[in-house]
Amino acid sequence: MATPSTGTRDTCRRAAPSIVMSEDMVKDGYEDIVNIDISSVAIDMMKMKYEEIPQLKYLQMDVRDMSFFEDESFDAVIDKGTLDSLMCGTNAPISASQMLGEVSRLLKPGGIYMLITYGDPKARMIHLKWKVYNWKIELYIIARPGFEKPGGCSSSMKSYLEPVPITDDGQLPAEFVLEDPDSHFIYVCKKMNDMDENHIPSYTLKGDIL
Ligand SMILES: C[S@@+](CC[C@H](N)C(=O)[O-])C[C@H]1O[C@@H](n2cnc3c(N)ncnc32)[C@H](O)[C@@H]1O
């Protein structure tokens, strides 16, 4: 996992719309984790479950409108399944651009948006690579736990810890073989400063994406 370029590891402010992951992050020393979900039922349950862990805050909120938070107020945003959920709803491309625009606004320069998803680059890069976000994107692919390659070998840890090569337009190279069709795709998107030039070119904003 890439490390945010601002703040120290245990004081960074992170938005982590997840459940077990947030608990594990507290064990790892993170001190200010804001968890959001549109479901008040989910938020109320989590608030009760974790009321004695002050590092975890829970807010009922729509990720498409996070105006409650100031610009550039987060070191990192972790999304496990929320964009996927929006992509299954009505007006999915518009919802995705609203959510990702908000994520981009909330991140400090150098901050990280980590998207954990079932969407492969064909399905996700079109939403992530808008020039306005100015994200440098690395892709990691993790097979499901216990996955074994045909022939009985389990997938190597090494491949999980190294970014997968992607083409200039953010796709998997033609020769790339996806071992497990049920892999998780992890996009680590770093918000670049306007002055940073050395990153993968982004798509220009096109109306036809909507
Ligand atoms: C696949 S679940 C993932 C839950 C959690 N992130 C985890 O990993 O355990 C998707 C979640 O997205 C939430 N969700 C869907 N649309 C949302 C929106 N517009 N704003 C915030 N949360 C939303 C759903 O309520 C649901 O809890």
The ligand as a MOL file (V3000), in Angstrom:
LIG
                    3D

  0  0  0     0  0            999 V3000
M  V30 BEGIN CTAB
M  V30 COUNTS 27 29 0 0 0
M  V30 BEGIN ATOM
M  V30 1 C -20.6320 -3.6150 -0.6290 0
M  V30 2 S -21.1380 -2.6730 0.7730 0 CHG=1
M  V30 3 C -19.5630 -2.3590 1.5030 0
M  V30 4 C -19.6710 -1.9940 2.9460 0
M  V30 5 C -18.3310 -1.7150 3.6300 0
M  V30 6 N -17.5750 -0.7290 2.8970 0
M  V30 7 C -17.5110 -2.9740 3.7960 0
M  V30 8 O -16.5280 -3.1520 3.0970 0
M  V30 9 O -17.8520 -3.7920 4.6230 0 CHG=-1
M  V30 10 C -21.5700 -1.1430 0.0020 0
M  V30 11 C -22.0010 -0.0810 0.9870 0
M  V30 12 O -22.1440 1.1400 0.2650 0
M  V30 13 C -23.1740 1.8700 0.8900 0
M  V30 14 N -23.6270 2.9050 -0.0400 0
M  V30 15 C -24.3310 2.7460 -1.1840 0
M  V30 16 N -24.5640 3.9280 -1.7710 0
M  V30 17 C -23.9890 4.8710 -0.9790 0
M  V30 18 C -23.9030 6.2870 -1.0430 0
M  V30 19 N -24.4460 6.9860 -2.0530 0
M  V30 20 N -23.2470 6.9340 -0.0510 0
M  V30 21 C -22.6890 6.2430 0.9760 0
M  V30 22 N -22.7430 4.8940 1.0910 0
M  V30 23 C -23.3840 4.2150 0.1250 0
M  V30 24 C -24.2220 0.8060 1.2050 0
M  V30 25 O -25.1310 1.2470 2.1960 0
M  V30 26 C -23.3370 -0.3570 1.6600 0
M  V30 27 O -23.1680 -0.3600 3.0650 0
M  V30 END ATOM
M  V30 BEGIN BOND
M  V30 1 1 1 2
M  V30 2 1 2 3
M  V30 3 1 2 10
M  V30 4 1 3 4
M  V30 5 1 4 5
M  V30 6 1 5 6
M  V30 7 1 5 7
M  V30 8 2 7 8
M  V30 9 1 7 9
M  V30 10 1 10 11
M  V30 11 1 11 12
M  V30 12 1 11 26
M  V30 13 1 12 13
M  V30 14 1 13 14
M  V30 15 1 13 24
M  V30 16 1 14 15
M  V30 17 1 14 23
M  V30 18 2 15 16
M  V30 19 1 16 17
M  V30 20 1 17 18
M  V30 21 2 17 23
M  V30 22 1 18 19
M  V30 23 2 18 20
M  V30 24 1 20 21
M  V30 25 2 21 22
M  V30 26 1 22 23
M  V30 27 1 24 25
M  V30 28 1 24 26
M  V30 29 1 26 27
M  V30 END BOND
M  V30 END CTAB
M  END
